[in-house]
Amino acid sequence: MHRIVVLYSQPKDPEHFREYYTNHHIPLASKLPGLIAMRYGFDIEVLEGEGQYFCIWEGDFADAQTMMASMQSEEGQAVAQDTKNYASGGFVIFHYEAEEDKRPNI
């Protein structure tokens, strides 16, 4: 599985970010081709090190090629363009091959 993660820094207007993100951006992102699952959360806390983040988004794809094709699709470009409507504090995007935990549930 391949995962993309977006960390959003503290925005200028947190209430606008939260409202716009949940009511407009998340429904837009949910239409990404090949998206298997997504999750997001607000008011992210850092346990160690420096950095303050307001929001995180994670999206899972079958593989890196599917993720890249999704980001280059019409829907992916719409998601990227929409970011300027709420992400006034900036953001960081990274992706990686996510290993599944094969240990049995205890």
N, C-alpha and C positions, 0 to 999 in steps of 0.2 A: 504494500500500500504506500502511496505517496501523499505527504501532508504539506499543505501550505498554511503558514501562520502569519497573521498580521497583528502587530502590536501598535496601538494608537497612543500617542502621548496626550497629556492633558490638553483639552481643547480650550479655546477662548470662551466658549459658551457651552458648558457641559449639558445643560437642559436641552438646548437645540440639538446637540450631537445625539443625545440619547433618544429623543423623539424622532428625529430624522432617520437615524440608524435603524431603529426597530420597526418603524412604519414604512420606510421607503427602501433603504439599502438592503436589509436582510431579505425582503421578498425578491428584490432584484438578484441578489447573490444566489438565492435558492434555485434560480433557473439556469445556473451554470451547467453546461453539458458535461456529463461524466461525473458530476459531484455525487459521491456515495453518502456522505454524512457531513454535517457542519454543526458547530457549536460556537457560542460566544458568551462573553461575560463582561461586566463593568467593574470599575474600581479595583483594578488589579494591584496586589501588594507584592513587593519584592522582599524575599526573605533575607538575601545577602547581596552585597554589591550595591551599585548605584543605579538609579533609574526610577522613574515614576511613570506608570502607564494607566490610562483611563479605561481602555477596552482591549480585548483580545478576540480574534476570530480565528477559527481553525476549520479547514476544509480537507476532506479526504477524497482521494482519487485512486483508481486502480493502479496507476503507474505514472512515472514522470511524463511520458509522452501524452497520456490522456490529460494530465494537468496542464501541460504547455498548450495543447490544442484548445483546451477550454479557455485559457487566458487569451488566446489569439482569436477566439470566436467573436461573433457579433455581441453575444451576451457578456463575454469576458471584457470586451472593450467598453461596453456600457457600464459595467461595474467599476472599471478603472476610472472612467471619466466622471462617474458619480461621486467619487471620493472627495473631489474638491468642494462638494456641496456641504460637507460637515467636518472634515478632518483638518481643522485649522491649526492644530498643534503638531502636525506631522505624524509620520508613521514609519514603521520598518516592516518589510516583508521578507520572509525566508521560507525555504521549502527543503524537505529532506525525505529520504526513504525511511518510513516508519516500520519498525520490526514489531510483529505481533507477539504478544506474550503467550507462550505455549504451555505455561505452567497450569496445572489443574487448580480449580477453585477449591479452597479449603475452608 
